[in-house]
Amino acid sequence: MNWRKLILLILVIINFSIAFSLNDNESNQKEFLPLQQSVATSDNMMSIQMNPAFVGITNFNGFGWMHYSKDEKFKNHYKFLVNLKNLDYTYEKKENKVSKHNITIGSEFKNAPNFLQNMYMGSTYSWENSKITEPSYKTGLLYRPSNYSSFGIVSEKSYKETQNYIIGAGFRPFALSDFINPYRLDLSVDLSYNGFYAKEKQWNKPIFGISTEVINGLKIKGTYNMEDKGVQILFSTISLKSESGSIRYMRQKNQDYVSKSYGIDYILFTNKCFKDPLCKSPKKWYQVDTGKRLVTYKAPEFTIGPIKIFSDDVISIEELTEQIIKAKDDDTVQGLLFINKHFTSSLAIKQELISAIKEYKKTGKKVVFYYDNISNSEYVFASSIADKIYLNPNGSVDLKGISINSPYLKELLDKIGISVYNFRSHPTKTAGNTFSECSMTPEEKQSNESLISNLFNQTCKMIEEGRKDKLKLPIKQLIDEGPYLIAQEAYTVGLVDSLFYEDQLENVLKKDFGFKKTTKKVSENQDLNWYHNKKEKVAVVYTQGFITESDGEYGKVTAERKTVNLIRKARKDKSIKGIILRVDSNGGSAKASDIINHEIELARKENFKPVVVSMSGSAASGGYYISMNADKIFAQSGTLTGSIGVINITFTAENLFKKLAINWSLIKKGDNADFGSITRPINDLEKNKIAKSVENTYHQFVTKVAKGRKMSYDSVDQISQGKVWTGEQAKEIGLIDEIGGLTEAKLAMKDLLETDSDIDLINYYKEHSSHLTDFSIDAQPSRVSSKLSVELIDIFFKSYEKWLLLNLDSPLLIPEYDLDEFNH
């Protein structure tokens, strides 16, 4: 037992000793005097009983027990408290078989004017036994205009009885000082008034209060009631998530305060950690427990009416980043521990996670990975941030570089009798090549080589910066000599730090880092500030997946109508000050992209709301089209973007019909009534019209990019032509403004709004979604024994999806690059 635990035990014993020693007086007293904490400064779960407005502050979520005492022993008078966000229930059992119920609801005035920020309101509805129709009411307001001042007012009316009022004010003198913790001292004064229905309307004499935290985790509060010359003393000790204490009330009789005393003993448990507890928890390691797929936006796997069913196998980058931030702020967390965590995601999404973990490491906390086997992309991720990488003695490191291996279906389609016509603005617009070519074209090869060269250099830099002098050879040589199928070889060249089995991990961590234990949960600290800066509400609209004119599940595709409606609601919502467009899309319909882009323009020019784009895994073709008019564009260095070009894939199946012995007969009125028919070869008129349409769409695309990015047409044309760029390259040529993720986009929005207030990001779809219930399921896909079968099925479905999209009017699309797990 360490000294902190010993002190805590002694103080708890003192608490209960005081509780018994002070109760030695009159047994004919029938009622207890109420709690005399301030309606303006109270700071625990019992505060709600003084002022219902405290329920609007979410520090006190949890439950508690209060026991009233008198006559040298405890009597059957107690309270049980349960507090949830903005809701509190209290059950009170009195001595005379009376049961009292209290339900309190309340919240903050979130949309109040600036001068009314930090105002809370709450109401309590109470009744005894089953007399729910004979209630008493209590309504309270709490206003905290600064971190050193607080004001409260409470109105209370019992059934058929008088209505009374209490007003109170609090002051934190140390909040004006930069040298002393502002929570160390609170001063208060409260006045009560017998109200409108009282026989004798009067102001009672004030109650003065003082609260101090003598040492971390030891609180003493006192009040003096000038009306009855009563003194109330509260003595409490706090640990990490609990508070226990005793309250004694003594009223003067013949100059002897102890002759008449009453008390309450209590214990409270919360879901948030107390600040500076007496006994701190031992340092723990947060074991990151997440899904295998890391995505920009987590869409439901299934939707059944109002019920949306999510997979536990998937986690969004924002959810995971939030966990990392909580671990950074949790004083009990010493390190992050990843055990056999293989995130399937794009390089750009992993780079956003890396940025969050680097911020976490600035606190001096550690990051450790243990693997049985390490994949290629997972090694790049782990090596860039890990303090240690541990490997199974029989494991492997699949470090081997980046490759693109694309399927081409022209010969297959020719054999079955389908002819493909690939109309493209430029040879480097290669999204349709899967169907129209037998192999990679020279232009496609040149574009892909440029792309993966940049990505390869980025990954080399990430590994070098993370491993520093641990590597025994130059990183490019290490990659060329990979993969490392023998663990000892990976250890010898410095790719990993140690080889051992997973059951030895705890002992190794104890030796290397003074490891104590792991936890799969991180905690939040209670926020004891009285004043919080106003937050400006900014809507986040997610555009993930193919851009389509048809409808579809939000987050799986970017459906034109749903996306436009969300942006329109956000731009017309007066409480929304700006819009962040979170883009992860390879493109899709040119028409749908243009309509979404038009709505973005209206937000900026008609509603004067700034728009910031945060590009995630990819934002190319149509994904770039919807982004180009934003006030600021952010992307990760590995984001695939650009691909400013147009294609139109048309197919005919006359030979297939012949093989199937299907004959067609045509009657038409109008020379082009059968325009686009698949039953015959495409004619010259059709070729010319489609080619002109592609050319016109490309011209509009480049013109709008030039206008949005404030560049000349010719300079945009040079970097367009369907060429795909990484975010790093895109910044150099002016297609984006800065490298960064959602965090940087949020800071940019703050600058555009010219505000000192914090930004409150609102998931605008979730805010306006009509679904009632979310469920999570373990949606592991069924295993297929043959890896070849899996790859063929994957190619088939991806090709089929792309085929459907390419038959839209002038599609804007880039291929589904599979950069060896970097971009799935």
TORTORFI-369215 format. One line per field, with one value per residue (C-alpha): x, y, z. Coordinates in nm, 3 decimals. Last residue first. Layout:
N
xx X_...
yy Y_...
zz Z_...
# end
This chain:
824
xx -0.839_-0.558_-0.235_-0.294_-0.059_-0.137_-0.476_-0.587_-0.963_-0.943_-1.024_-1.368_-1.555_-1.837_-1.980_-2.348_-2.354_-2.244_-1.911_-2.091_-2.244_-1.913_-1.733_-1.964_-1.916_-1.539_-1.532_-1.757_-1.550_-1.212_-1.321_-1.458_-1.131_-0.922_-1.130_-1.119_-0.740_-0.710_-0.887_-1.032_-1.296_-1.373_-1.714_-1.702_-1.685_-1.989_-1.969_-2.278_-2.348_-2.699_-2.825_-3.181_-3.420_-3.329_-3.456_-3.117_-3.089_-2.804_-2.655_-2.638_-2.497_-2.215_-2.164_-1.813_-1.806_-1.537_-1.390_-1.442_-1.168_-1.342_-1.238_-1.478_-1.209_-0.952_-1.175_-1.242_-0.867_-0.837_-1.111_-0.947_-0.622_-0.798_-0.984_-0.663_-0.352_-0.130_-0.227_-0.382_-0.482_-0.463_-0.173_0.101_0.314_0.012_-0.112_0.225_0.209_-0.159_-0.073_-0.156_-0.367_-0.350_-0.682_-0.581_-0.528_-0.188_-0.133_-0.502_-0.487_-0.198_-0.379_-0.704_-0.528_-0.536_-0.757_-0.825_-1.201_-1.188_-0.925_-1.108_-1.432_-1.272_-1.102_-1.431_-1.626_-1.369_-1.374_-1.752_-1.739_-1.477_-1.673_-1.993_-1.810_-1.679_-2.028_-2.180_-1.903_-1.914_-2.292_-2.275_-2.002_-2.205_-2.192_-2.226_-2.571_-2.785_-2.645_-2.857_-2.703_-2.921_-3.216_-3.441_-3.157_-3.319_-3.663_-3.950_-3.825_-3.898_-3.629_-3.600_-3.360_-3.238_-3.108_-2.915_-2.700_-2.383_-2.552_-2.663_-2.305_-2.182_-2.428_-2.333_-2.251_-2.060_-2.016_-1.766_-1.757_-1.452_-1.368_-1.063_-0.928_-0.761_-0.667_-0.646_-0.507_-0.432_-0.085_0.035_-0.292_-0.534_-0.667_-0.863_-0.955_-1.227_-1.394_-1.460_-1.260_-1.405_-1.708_-1.493_-1.209_-1.425_-1.573_-1.222_-1.018_-1.068_-0.899_-0.819_-0.922_-0.972_-1.085_-1.266_-1.341_-1.651_-1.707_-2.066_-2.177_-2.531_-2.556_-2.191_-2.034_-2.327_-2.444_-2.105_-2.125_-2.470_-2.323_-2.051_-2.318_-2.496_-2.168_-2.075_-2.417_-2.377_-2.022_-2.127_-1.859_-1.549_-1.280_-1.437_-1.325_-1.428_-1.513_-1.686_-1.659_-1.940_-1.960_-2.152_-2.441_-2.697_-2.864_-2.937_-2.974_-2.624_-2.666_-3.004_-2.872_-2.558_-2.770_-3.019_-2.734_-2.577_-2.904_-2.997_-2.656_-2.590_-2.230_-2.211_-2.151_-2.154_-2.519_-2.695_-2.804_-3.010_-2.931_-2.732_-2.410_-2.080_-1.891_-1.792_-1.769_-1.902_-1.935_-2.093_-1.954_-2.158_-1.982_-2.129_-1.929_-1.847_-1.871_-1.584_-1.641_-1.673_-1.710_-1.415_-1.440_-1.421_-1.412_-1.140_-1.224_-1.132_-0.977_-1.096_-0.929_-0.684_-0.343_-0.129_0.183_0.463_0.792_0.886_1.149_1.149_0.779_0.704_0.917_0.736_0.394_0.492_0.607_0.269_0.300_0.609_0.949_1.168_1.295_1.338_1.208_1.334_1.689_1.874_1.928_1.570_1.421_1.666_1.573_1.206_1.256_1.015_1.169_1.020_1.250_1.594_1.467_1.292_1.608_1.808_1.557_1.577_1.954_2.102_2.131_1.804_1.781_1.933_1.600_1.320_1.034_1.189_1.335_1.005_0.802_1.061_1.056_0.675_0.672_0.930_0.716_0.404_0.588_0.720_0.375_0.214_0.481_0.491_0.113_0.102_0.378_0.211_-0.125_0.029_0.213_-0.111_-0.153_-0.286_-0.566_-0.754_-1.116_-1.264_-0.994_-0.897_-1.209_-1.048_-0.745_-0.767_-0.401_-0.503_-0.701_-1.066_-1.179_-1.426_-1.371_-1.583_-1.627_-1.752_-1.916_-1.913_-1.814_-1.464_-1.428_-1.529_-1.259_-1.000_-1.091_-1.092_-0.777_-0.689_-0.455_-0.146_0.000_0.300_0.450_0.753_0.859_0.820_0.636_0.791_0.769_0.692_0.857_1.019_0.697_0.775_0.811_0.815_0.925_0.891_0.650_0.541_0.665_0.755_0.395_0.237_0.509_0.499_0.122_0.155_0.374_0.212_0.362_0.333_0.287_0.287_0.346_0.340_0.439_0.364_0.494_0.384_0.607_0.320_0.440_0.357_-0.016_0.043_0.241_-0.051_-0.292_-0.060_-0.021_-0.400_-0.415_-0.133_-0.329_-0.620_-0.385_-0.227_-0.568_-0.721_-0.698_-0.574_-0.380_-0.375_-0.174_-0.132_-0.124_-0.037_-0.057_0.128_0.122_-0.251_-0.353_-0.325_-0.592_-0.549_-0.341_-0.562_-0.867_-0.696_-0.613_-0.974_-1.095_-0.857_-1.012_-1.365_-1.255_-1.073_-1.392_-1.412_-1.518_-1.525_-1.783_-2.027_-2.321_-2.693_-2.927_-3.284_-3.550_-3.661_-3.404_-3.069_-2.766_-2.388_-2.421_-2.173_-1.862_-1.706_-1.340_-1.258_-1.034_-1.120_-0.992_-1.200_-1.056_-0.908_-0.618_-0.467_-0.430_-0.134_-0.185_-0.012_-0.132_-0.456_-0.420_-0.507_-0.580_-0.742_-0.609_-0.913_-1.185_-1.213_-1.532_-1.787_-1.889_-1.934_-2.063_-2.046_-2.239_-2.275_-2.529_-2.546_-2.740_-2.616_-2.757_-2.526_-2.218_-2.272_-2.264_-2.317_-2.643_-2.772_-2.603_-2.696_-2.464_-2.490_-2.245_-2.176_-1.964_-1.762_-1.692_-1.602_-1.545_-1.385_-1.010_-1.018_-1.185_-1.194_-1.465_-1.534_-1.844_-1.918_-2.250_-2.281_-2.610_-2.663_-3.036_-3.065_-2.692_-2.638_-2.264_-2.133_-1.822_-1.648_-1.337_-1.192_-0.903_-0.815_-0.511_-0.434_-0.639_-0.914_-1.126_-1.491_-1.634_-1.994_-2.204_-2.577_-2.774_-3.050_-3.398_-3.589_-3.954_-4.311_-4.505_-4.818_-4.632_-4.797_-4.580_-4.249_-4.047_-3.707_-3.368_-3.025_-2.703_-2.336_-2.039_-1.660_-1.468_-1.099_-0.856_-1.029_-0.841_-0.506_-0.260_0.002_-0.189_-0.422_-0.769_-0.915_-0.768_-1.050_-1.323_-1.656_-2.006_-2.349_-2.681_-3.052_-3.310_-3.684_-3.991_-4.343_-4.572_-4.779_-5.056_-4.801_-4.452_-4.314_-3.946_-3.779_-3.402_-3.151_-2.781_-2.485_-2.119_-1.805_-1.435_-1.432_-1.660_-2.026_-2.145_-2.524_-2.728_-3.106_-3.332_-3.680_-3.822_-4.168_-4.375_-4.616_-4.962_-5.062_-4.776_-4.916_-4.788_-4.536_-4.420_-4.386_-4.115_-4.067_-3.732_-3.649_-3.318_-3.159_-2.799_-2.625_-2.266_-2.328_-2.582_-2.371_-2.293_-2.655_-2.803_-2.789_-2.654_-2.866_-2.734_-2.952_-3.203_-3.410_-3.476_-3.693_-3.737_-3.920_-4.001_-4.087_-4.251_-4.241_-4.206_-3.826_-3.774_-3.668_-3.549_-3.519_-3.336_-3.345_-3.131_-3.134_-2.921_-2.664_-2.729_-2.746_-2.871_-2.909_-3.020_-3.125_-3.141_-3.342_-3.366_-3.170_-2.797_-2.683_-2.593_-2.930_-2.902_-2.798_-2.898_-2.750_-2.662_-2.581_-2.452_-2.475_-2.298_-2.286_-2.170_-1.953_-2.229_-2.343_-2.710_-2.806_-2.663_-2.975_-3.172_-3.019_-2.976_-3.070_-2.867_-2.557_-2.562_-2.379_-2.076_-1.955_-2.170_-2.097_-2.419_-2.707_-2.472_-2.460_-2.691_-2.831_-3.167_-3.236_-3.351_-3.696_-3.839_-3.612_-3.724_-3.393_-3.189_-2.816_-2.518_-2.453_-2.115_-1.903_-2.058_-2.007_-1.673_-1.549_-1.695_-1.489_-1.180_-1.192_-1.213_-0.916_-0.705_-0.785_-0.697_-0.368_-0.275_-0.370_-0.146_0.139_0.153_0.000
yy -0.024_0.228_0.155_-0.220_-0.297_0.024_-0.091_0.199_0.199_0.384_0.756_0.893_1.183_1.034_1.206_1.098_0.775_0.454_0.472_0.433_0.098_-0.031_0.087_-0.117_-0.420_-0.379_-0.359_-0.664_-0.871_-0.769_-0.862_-1.196_-1.269_-1.171_-1.381_-1.681_-1.650_-1.646_-1.982_-2.082_-1.815_-1.686_-1.540_-1.167_-1.052_-0.839_-0.828_-0.618_-0.267_-0.128_0.225_0.330_0.607_0.702_1.041_1.196_1.571_1.587_1.265_1.418_1.743_1.589_1.910_2.040_2.288_2.548_2.737_3.111_3.362_3.437_3.561_3.316_3.239_3.194_2.950_2.762_2.724_2.575_2.322_2.231_2.168_1.925_1.761_1.671_1.848_1.950_2.296_2.489_2.232_2.224_2.471_2.274_2.216_2.143_1.881_1.706_1.647_1.557_1.291_1.360_1.190_1.318_1.323_1.602_1.837_1.985_2.160_2.252_2.435_2.654_2.715_2.821_3.069_3.025_3.168_2.822_2.849_3.029_2.798_2.493_2.621_2.667_2.326_2.147_2.345_2.257_1.892_1.883_2.035_1.786_1.490_1.616_1.677_1.318_1.183_1.379_1.284_0.912_0.907_1.067_0.824_0.511_0.276_-0.089_-0.246_-0.388_-0.161_0.136_0.470_0.679_0.465_0.764_0.938_0.989_1.037_0.791_0.439_0.070_-0.180_-0.561_-0.751_-1.110_-1.315_-1.623_-1.614_-1.583_-1.316_-1.128_-1.128_-0.995_-0.703_-0.619_-0.249_-0.050_0.314_0.449_0.825_0.987_1.327_1.495_1.660_1.360_1.587_1.403_1.089_1.175_1.067_1.413_1.455_1.706_2.050_2.288_2.641_2.882_2.600_2.628_2.320_2.063_1.925_1.883_1.724_1.429_1.425_1.361_1.305_1.342_1.039_0.899_1.214_1.558_1.827_2.101_2.434_2.638_2.988_3.106_3.417_3.282_3.373_3.369_3.103_2.868_2.925_2.815_2.493_2.428_2.468_2.214_1.961_2.021_1.993_1.666_1.519_1.618_1.486_1.150_0.961_1.055_0.873_0.990_1.067_1.427_1.594_1.919_2.161_2.416_2.749_2.954_2.716_2.864_3.052_2.728_2.824_2.704_2.386_2.299_2.351_2.147_1.859_1.879_1.881_1.571_1.378_1.467_1.395_1.062_1.036_0.661_0.441_0.722_0.807_0.499_0.550_0.757_0.803_1.089_0.934_1.038_0.721_0.686_0.931_1.285_1.374_1.706_1.869_2.166_2.433_2.563_2.844_2.761_3.027_3.017_2.823_2.976_2.800_2.570_2.247_2.017_1.664_1.459_1.210_0.844_0.590_0.235_-0.085_-0.087_-0.245_-0.296_-0.169_-0.119_0.027_0.110_-0.135_-0.395_-0.382_-0.379_-0.690_-0.867_-0.784_-0.893_-1.241_-1.401_-1.245_-1.443_-1.280_-1.094_-0.740_-0.397_-0.439_-0.313_-0.289_-0.497_-0.787_-0.781_-0.821_-1.105_-1.274_-1.269_-1.474_-1.384_-1.042_-0.902_-0.736_-0.669_-0.376_-0.232_-0.249_-0.089_0.195_0.239_0.276_-0.001_-0.068_0.106_0.208_0.550_0.712_0.452_0.701_0.959_0.690_0.499_0.809_0.925_0.589_0.601_0.946_0.845_0.544_0.761_0.998_0.713_0.550_0.846_0.918_0.551_0.542_0.841_0.700_0.358_0.513_0.712_0.405_0.201_-0.077_-0.395_-0.531_-0.201_-0.084_-0.228_-0.163_0.145_0.330_0.514_0.613_0.988_1.007_0.952_1.278_1.385_1.028_0.833_0.459_0.251_-0.111_-0.397_-0.696_-1.032_-1.282_-1.309_-0.934_-0.878_-1.117_-0.959_-0.610_-0.700_-0.543_-0.600_-0.361_-0.446_-0.137_-0.189_-0.038_-0.138_-0.470_-0.475_-0.797_-0.829_-1.187_-1.386_-1.693_-1.504_-1.296_-0.929_-0.619_-0.262_-0.001_0.376_0.354_0.651_0.611_0.244_0.147_0.303_0.192_-0.156_-0.170_-0.090_-0.394_-0.637_-0.729_-1.080_-1.193_-0.829_-0.611_-0.232_0.024_0.395_0.602_0.912_1.218_1.464_1.526_1.160_1.236_1.499_1.236_0.998_1.246_1.307_0.930_0.893_1.151_0.969_0.645_0.809_0.926_0.582_0.433_0.182_-0.172_-0.135_-0.434_-0.442_-0.737_-0.580_-0.199_-0.050_0.320_0.451_0.600_0.648_0.761_1.131_1.094_1.389_1.198_0.890_1.108_1.248_0.895_0.784_1.088_0.998_0.650_0.787_1.048_0.793_0.590_0.236_-0.084_-0.447_-0.363_-0.338_-0.101_-0.173_0.121_0.090_0.334_0.092_-0.185_-0.041_-0.262_-0.221_0.128_0.394_0.484_0.791_0.836_0.467_0.235_-0.128_-0.383_-0.260_-0.116_-0.215_0.012_-0.117_0.189_0.136_0.212_0.428_0.352_0.526_0.846_0.874_1.227_1.326_1.620_1.675_1.418_1.158_1.132_0.850_0.943_0.766_0.946_0.854_1.025_1.093_1.350_1.522_1.676_1.868_2.028_2.050_2.087_2.459_2.555_2.928_2.841_2.675_2.746_2.528_2.259_2.097_1.825_1.700_1.389_1.272_1.030_1.116_0.873_0.861_0.901_0.945_1.226_1.303_1.506_1.726_1.944_2.180_2.354_2.627_2.764_3.112_3.081_3.367_3.434_3.095_3.020_2.781_2.562_2.349_2.132_1.931_1.683_1.534_1.749_1.946_2.206_2.218_2.509_2.601_2.905_2.997_3.282_3.240_3.563_3.683_3.606_3.835_3.857_3.786_3.676_3.486_3.328_3.297_3.551_3.433_3.382_3.500_3.331_3.490_3.312_3.422_3.235_3.207_2.940_2.855_2.599_2.568_2.868_2.686_2.956_3.137_3.292_3.482_3.616_3.266_3.273_3.497_3.253_3.421_3.288_3.444_3.319_3.373_3.162_3.191_3.059_2.966_2.877_2.563_2.385_2.138_2.276_2.570_2.638_2.911_2.899_3.165_3.120_3.343_3.258_3.470_3.387_3.193_3.448_3.502_3.198_3.196_2.926_2.921_2.704_2.564_2.361_2.216_2.023_1.758_1.647_1.448_1.201_1.118_0.761_0.808_1.169_1.388_1.594_1.760_1.936_2.196_2.302_2.596_2.674_2.991_2.974_3.222_3.494_3.790_3.608_3.547_3.208_2.915_2.661_2.759_2.471_2.184_2.064_1.776_1.676_1.393_1.373_1.094_1.091_0.786_0.837_0.545_0.780_0.763_0.899_0.722_0.950_0.845_1.086_1.091_1.319_1.401_1.636_1.360_1.095_1.123_0.859_0.944_0.725_0.909_0.797_0.803_0.479_0.608_0.615_0.636_0.885_1.058_1.176_1.062_1.108_0.872_0.982_0.737_0.815_0.754_0.862_1.158_1.457_1.657_1.696_2.046_2.091_1.904_2.204_2.399_2.201_2.416_2.283_1.924_1.935_2.025_1.680_1.547_1.766_2.123_2.370_2.734_2.918_2.758_2.743_2.444_2.457_2.108_2.106_2.102_1.766_1.716_1.548_1.663_1.468_1.283_1.583_1.528_1.303_1.299_1.471_1.170_0.927_1.130_1.263_0.906_0.834_1.103_1.026_0.668_0.804_1.030_0.741_0.527_0.812_0.877_0.507_0.503_0.802_0.648_0.333_0.000
zz -5.103_-5.110_-4.927_-4.914_-5.203_-5.390_-5.509_-5.726_-5.784_-6.114_-6.138_-6.221_-6.375_-6.578_-6.886_-6.864_-6.666_-6.832_-6.651_-6.320_-6.407_-6.544_-6.231_-6.010_-6.237_-6.234_-5.856_-5.833_-6.073_-5.935_-5.582_-5.699_-5.879_-5.574_-5.336_-5.566_-5.594_-5.215_-5.205_-4.870_-4.859_-4.510_-4.436_-4.378_-4.014_-3.937_-3.560_-3.503_-3.383_-3.352_-3.403_-3.328_-3.426_-3.782_-3.898_-3.958_-3.912_-3.658_-3.795_-4.141_-4.006_-3.810_-3.614_-3.548_-3.259_-3.326_-3.032_-3.007_-3.092_-3.418_-3.760_-3.929_-4.187_-3.910_-3.720_-4.044_-4.094_-3.745_-3.824_-4.154_-3.964_-3.731_-4.020_-4.197_-4.314_-4.606_-4.727_-5.013_-5.274_-5.654_-5.656_-5.834_-5.522_-5.305_-5.552_-5.548_-5.173_-5.197_-5.451_-5.812_-6.079_-6.436_-6.624_-6.862_-6.564_-6.471_-6.806_-6.838_-6.504_-6.628_-6.957_-6.791_-6.564_-6.188_-5.913_-5.761_-5.801_-6.136_-6.285_-6.148_-6.302_-6.644_-6.625_-6.553_-6.811_-7.079_-6.973_-6.996_-7.344_-7.467_-7.329_-7.491_-7.818_-7.815_-7.740_-8.029_-8.272_-8.187_-8.218_-8.562_-8.667_-8.582_-8.282_-8.380_-8.332_-8.051_-7.780_-7.890_-7.797_-8.028_-8.146_-8.213_-8.399_-8.741_-8.595_-8.627_-8.563_-8.634_-8.535_-8.549_-8.318_-8.340_-8.047_-8.154_-7.839_-8.044_-8.257_-7.945_-7.815_-8.150_-8.137_-7.778_-7.782_-7.521_-7.434_-7.183_-7.139_-6.989_-6.844_-6.694_-6.383_-6.223_-5.932_-5.600_-5.437_-5.073_-4.960_-4.849_-4.663_-4.809_-4.718_-4.942_-4.835_-4.948_-5.139_-5.511_-5.618_-5.380_-5.568_-5.883_-5.686_-5.582_-5.932_-6.065_-5.749_-5.377_-5.225_-4.883_-4.694_-4.839_-4.594_-4.782_-4.615_-4.693_-4.557_-4.521_-4.709_-4.756_-5.126_-5.229_-5.008_-4.953_-5.311_-5.445_-5.241_-5.388_-5.738_-5.656_-5.559_-5.891_-6.083_-5.915_-5.995_-6.361_-6.384_-6.238_-6.048_-5.856_-5.659_-5.335_-4.981_-4.915_-4.584_-4.673_-4.382_-4.371_-4.188_-3.933_-3.864_-3.620_-3.906_-4.092_-4.460_-4.554_-4.349_-4.495_-4.849_-4.780_-4.647_-4.936_-5.190_-5.037_-5.020_-5.378_-5.531_-5.361_-5.248_-5.199_-4.896_-4.642_-4.692_-4.832_-5.192_-5.433_-5.800_-5.952_-5.826_-5.676_-5.582_-5.218_-4.930_-4.931_-4.563_-4.459_-4.146_-4.020_-3.815_-3.491_-3.331_-2.973_-2.703_-2.462_-2.145_-1.799_-1.467_-1.525_-1.331_-1.633_-1.502_-1.662_-1.934_-1.908_-2.141_-2.180_-2.296_-2.006_-1.968_-1.658_-1.479_-1.735_-1.614_-1.974_-2.101_-1.822_-1.745_-2.119_-2.166_-1.880_-2.025_-2.375_-2.277_-2.360_-2.707_-2.796_-2.837_-3.086_-3.019_-3.174_-3.528_-3.867_-3.735_-3.997_-3.755_-3.627_-3.975_-4.045_-3.716_-3.811_-4.127_-4.407_-4.451_-4.772_-4.859_-5.006_-5.216_-4.909_-4.699_-4.980_-5.001_-4.622_-4.611_-4.390_-4.014_-3.925_-3.559_-3.632_-3.720_-3.696_-3.721_-3.951_-4.177_-4.198_-4.286_-4.540_-4.716_-4.718_-4.879_-5.140_-5.234_-5.262_-5.497_-5.708_-5.697_-5.868_-6.127_-6.225_-6.249_-6.485_-6.709_-6.720_-6.804_-7.088_-7.221_-7.206_-6.949_-7.106_-7.324_-7.326_-7.340_-7.020_-6.760_-6.960_-6.848_-6.556_-6.766_-6.820_-6.929_-7.292_-7.276_-7.279_-7.297_-7.512_-7.455_-7.694_-7.581_-7.800_-7.628_-7.807_-7.538_-7.675_-7.722_-7.357_-7.238_-7.466_-7.341_-6.970_-6.826_-6.458_-6.272_-6.069_-5.906_-5.681_-5.369_-5.164_-5.012_-4.634_-4.548_-4.202_-4.079_-3.768_-3.617_-3.328_-3.291_-3.339_-3.121_-3.251_-2.998_-2.971_-3.261_-3.472_-3.833_-3.787_-3.713_-4.024_-4.270_-4.113_-4.153_-4.523_-4.589_-4.348_-4.013_-3.873_-3.512_-3.423_-3.116_-3.140_-2.875_-2.834_-2.541_-2.351_-2.334_-2.381_-2.740_-2.805_-2.826_-3.092_-3.287_-3.242_-3.399_-3.695_-3.746_-3.760_-4.040_-4.218_-4.187_-4.367_-4.645_-4.687_-4.758_-4.523_-4.389_-4.033_-3.906_-3.527_-3.401_-3.056_-3.051_-2.711_-2.637_-2.334_-1.985_-1.935_-1.585_-1.672_-1.941_-2.179_-2.435_-2.401_-2.470_-2.782_-2.903_-2.855_-3.048_-3.331_-3.345_-3.374_-3.627_-3.843_-3.861_-3.731_-3.906_-3.789_-3.524_-3.813_-3.799_-3.817_-3.878_-3.757_-3.882_-4.154_-4.172_-4.280_-4.321_-4.305_-4.162_-4.278_-4.082_-4.239_-4.332_-4.300_-4.098_-4.161_-3.908_-3.618_-3.302_-2.967_-2.879_-2.558_-2.336_-2.110_-1.743_-1.484_-1.134_-1.030_-0.832_-0.466_-0.351_-0.676_-0.883_-1.108_-1.058_-1.331_-1.530_-1.508_-1.154_-0.819_-0.510_-0.141_0.133_0.502_0.612_0.946_1.232_1.534_1.847_2.147_1.928_1.871_2.241_2.307_2.484_2.171_1.837_1.545_1.409_1.068_0.976_0.622_0.571_0.274_-0.004_-0.363_-0.647_-0.989_-0.923_-0.549_-0.363_0.007_0.175_0.480_0.475_0.763_0.823_1.086_1.213_1.349_1.277_1.027_0.993_0.835_0.822_0.560_0.545_0.290_0.325_0.042_0.036_-0.304_-0.373_-0.060_0.124_-0.136_-0.020_-0.006_0.171_0.232_0.366_0.423_0.419_0.652_0.536_0.306_0.400_0.301_0.607_0.512_0.220_-0.120_-0.299_-0.167_0.147_0.024_0.057_0.018_-0.071_-0.045_-0.187_-0.183_-0.375_-0.317_-0.458_-0.794_-0.938_-0.901_-0.794_-1.003_-1.293_-1.064_-1.142_-1.099_-0.747_-0.624_-0.728_-0.656_-0.611_-0.604_-0.478_-0.506_-0.329_-0.378_-0.203_-0.308_-0.020_0.009_-0.178_-0.319_-0.263_-0.461_-0.525_-0.732_-0.761_-0.871_-0.937_-1.014_-1.085_-1.102_-1.138_-1.464_-1.623_-1.716_-1.521_-1.507_-1.336_-1.346_-1.135_-1.117_-0.830_-0.829_-0.579_-0.691_-0.589_-0.898_-0.839_-0.499_-0.503_-0.220_-0.225_-0.533_-0.701_-1.044_-1.075_-1.339_-1.496_-1.677_-1.766_-1.883_-2.003_-2.286_-2.216_-2.336_-2.660_-2.749_-2.654_-2.893_-2.646_-2.347_-2.138_-2.030_-1.775_-1.643_-1.285_-1.155_-0.779_-0.595_-0.224_-0.019_0.318_0.558_0.857_0.854_0.505_0.187_-0.093_-0.457_-0.683_-1.062_-1.278_-1.649_-1.861_-1.925_-1.666_-1.287_-1.046_-0.678_-0.386_-0.075_0.287_0.606_0.803_1.100_1.166_1.527_1.798_1.781_1.421_1.072_0.709_0.450_0.096_-0.185_-0.533_-0.905_-1.223_-1.459_-1.255_-1.492_-1.752_-1.655_-1.747_-1.429_-1.238_-1.340_-1.080_-0.802_-0.448_-0.515_-0.836_-0.634_-0.476_-0.783_-0.715_-0.761_-0.571_-0.657_-0.746_-0.552_-0.253_-0.023_0.276_0.268_0.439_0.814_0.929_1.066_1.373_1.658_1.964_1.996_2.104_2.091_2.042_1.668_1.633_1.727_1.482_1.162_1.279_1.310_0.967_0.804_1.011_0.879_0.524_0.596_0.725_0.419_0.183_0.362_0.331_-0.036_-0.099_0.104_-0.108_0.000
# end
